[in-house]
Amino acid sequence: MRVTVRLFGSLREAAGSRTIDVELPAGAKIEALREAVAARLPSAAKLGPRVAVAVNQQLASPGAVLADGDEVALLPPVSGGAGRCTLSDRQLDVDEVVRRVAGDDSGGVVTFLGQVRDRSRGRAIDHLEYEAYPGMAERELERIAEEAAERWPGVRVAVAHRTGVLAIGELAVVVVAASAHRGEAFEACRFAIDTLKERVPIWKKEVATDGAYWVEDHA
């Protein structure tokens, strides 16, 4: 059988392609796919189990059985549309994101802005590049917003995240939490940005004045 493997971040760059086709025996599992890809891409072997696997835009366990024609995505560690949570390749509008969740019942509206800084890891930064797995990334953002609402009833969370090339000073992410009380809004906003960096398939490439590298350690 044949499956199409989508690649992101450092894996895409190493392969020189966004997708590769992999032939596997019928009934093959995720681990067989990992081995086949690692044989072709040393960078995949180097990252090992830190690469998550999604099948048809759903995270899959190592024992999941693949079927002919499946779309498999290999997701390197993350740097950490419609609805309240979106991706955009254009400058983010803070006021627009606030309007997604703020209302007359909002006694507290907390906004977190993540912007591109000029230094990172002791290096001078020229610009950043963000890459995402569309569809899955937005769904995971929506799940985070739903989890925040479950933890802090009455809280509404909205997120907008950039993709593409970002210059110094540009906004990479906007997170807004609105609630009747400021305490819940602060906690939900912090939860959303921290969880985003752990779970959402968005990758960051730092382009420094002395070289470029993908950030794959949740920094």
C-alpha positions in Angstrom: 0.0 0.0 0.0 1.0 3.6 -0.4 0.6 6.5 2.0 1.4 10.1 1.5 3.6 11.7 4.2 3.5 15.4 4.8 6.6 17.0 6.2 7.0 20.2 8.1 9.8 22.4 9.5 13.3 20.8 9.6 12.0 17.6 8.0 10.5 19.4 5.0 13.7 21.3 4.6 15.9 18.2 4.8 13.7 16.3 2.2 13.5 19.3 -0.1 9.8 18.5 -0.5 6.5 19.0 1.4 5.4 15.4 0.8 6.9 12.0 0.1 5.2 8.8 -0.9 6.0 5.7 1.1 5.3 2.1 0.1 4.4 -0.2 3.0 3.0 -3.7 3.4 -0.7 -4.0 4.0 -1.6 -3.7 7.6 1.6 -1.8 8.5 1.7 0.3 11.7 3.0 3.7 12.5 6.3 2.3 13.7 6.9 0.7 10.3 6.3 4.1 8.7 8.8 5.7 11.1 11.4 3.2 10.1 10.8 3.7 6.4 11.0 7.5 6.7 14.1 7.4 9.0 15.9 5.3 6.3 15.3 8.1 3.8 15.7 11.1 6.1 18.5 11.0 8.7 17.0 14.0 10.4 13.8 12.0 11.2 15.9 9.3 12.7 17.8 11.9 14.8 14.5 13.4 16.2 13.2 9.8 16.9 10.1 9.6 19.1 10.0 13.4 19.5 8.3 13.4 16.1 4.5 13.0 16.6 2.4 11.3 13.9 -1.0 12.4 12.7 -3.1 10.3 10.4 -5.7 12.1 8.4 -5.3 15.1 10.7 -5.7 13.1 13.9 -2.9 12.3 16.3 -2.1 8.6 16.1 -0.7 6.1 18.6 2.4 4.0 17.7 0.2 0.9 17.3 -2.2 2.5 14.9 -2.7 0.5 11.6 -2.4 2.4 8.4 -4.5 2.1 5.3 -3.8 2.6 1.6 -4.2 6.3 0.7 -3.9 7.6 4.2 -2.4 11.1 4.7 0.2 10.9 7.4 1.9 14.0 8.8 5.2 13.9 10.7 5.2 16.6 13.2 8.6 17.7 14.6 8.6 19.1 18.2 6.7 22.4 18.1 8.3 25.6 19.3 5.7 25.6 20.9 -10.0 30.1 9.4 -13.2 30.1 10.9 -13.9 30.4 14.6 -12.2 32.1 17.4 -8.8 30.6 16.7 -7.1 31.3 13.4 -3.9 31.2 11.4 -2.9 34.1 9.1 -0.1 35.0 6.8 -0.9 38.7 7.3 -0.3 41.1 10.1 -2.5 40.4 13.1 -5.1 42.9 14.2 -5.3 42.9 18.0 -8.6 44.7 18.2 -10.2 42.2 15.8 -9.1 39.3 18.0 -10.4 41.0 21.1 -13.8 41.5 19.5 -14.1 37.7 19.0 -14.6 37.2 22.7 -15.1 40.5 24.5 -18.7 41.5 25.4 -20.8 43.5 27.9 -20.4 40.7 30.4 -16.5 40.9 30.3 -15.2 42.5 33.5 -11.7 41.4 32.6 -10.1 41.1 29.1 -6.5 39.9 29.2 -4.4 40.1 26.1 -1.0 38.4 25.5 1.0 39.6 22.5 4.0 37.6 21.3 6.3 39.6 19.1 9.5 39.0 17.2 12.5 40.1 19.2 15.9 41.1 17.9 18.0 38.6 19.9 17.5 34.9 20.8 19.9 32.3 22.2 22.7 34.9 22.3 22.3 35.6 18.5 21.2 38.6 16.6 18.0 37.8 14.8 17.2 39.0 11.3 13.7 37.5 11.0 11.6 34.5 11.9 9.7 32.0 9.7 6.6 30.2 11.0 5.2 27.1 9.4 1.9 25.3 10.4 -0.1 22.3 9.6 -3.4 24.0 8.5 -6.6 22.4 9.7 -5.0 20.4 12.5 -3.4 23.5 14.0 -6.6 25.4 14.1 -8.6 22.5 15.5 -6.0 22.1 18.3 -6.2 25.8 19.0 -10.0 25.5 19.3 -9.6 22.5 21.7 -7.3 24.6 23.9 -10.0 27.3 24.0 -12.6 24.7 24.9 -10.4 23.3 27.7 -9.9 26.8 29.1 -13.7 27.3 29.1 -14.1 24.0 31.0 -11.5 24.9 33.6 -12.8 28.4 34.1 -16.5 28.5 33.3 -17.6 31.6 31.6 -14.1 32.4 30.1 -13.9 32.9 26.4 -10.5 32.5 24.6 -9.4 33.6 21.1 -6.1 33.0 19.4 -4.6 34.3 16.2 -1.2 33.0 15.1 1.0 34.1 12.2 2.6 32.0 9.5 5.2 32.9 7.0 8.1 35.4 7.3 8.0 37.9 10.2 10.2 40.9 10.7 11.5 42.2 14.0 8.7 43.8 16.0 5.9 42.0 14.2 3.3 40.1 16.2 3.6 36.3 16.0 0.6 35.5 18.2 -2.3 37.2 19.9 -4.1 35.4 22.8 -7.2 37.0 24.4 -9.2 35.7 27.3 -12.4 37.4 28.4 -14.2 36.7 31.7 -16.5 38.4 34.2 -13.5 38.5 36.6 -9.8 39.4 35.9 -8.4 36.4 37.9 -9.9 33.8 35.6 -9.0 35.8 32.5 -5.3 36.0 33.5 -5.2 32.3 34.3 -6.9 31.2 31.1 -4.7 33.5 28.9 -1.5 32.0 30.5 -2.9 28.5 30.1 -3.7 29.1 26.4 -0.3 30.4 25.4 1.7 27.8 27.4 -0.4 24.9 26.0 -0.2 26.3 22.5 3.6 26.1 22.6 3.4 22.4 23.7 0.7 21.0 21.5 -0.1 23.0 18.4 1.7 22.0 15.1 3.3 25.3 14.4 7.1 25.5 13.9 9.5 28.4 14.2 12.7 29.0 12.2 15.0 31.6 13.6 17.1 33.3 10.9 20.0 34.9 12.7 22.7 37.1 11.2 25.1 34.1 11.5 22.8 31.3 10.3 19.3 29.8 10.5 17.9 27.0 12.6 14.5 25.4 13.5 13.4 25.8 17.1 12.5 22.3 18.2 12.8 22.4 22.0 9.5 24.3 23.0 11.4 27.5 23.5 
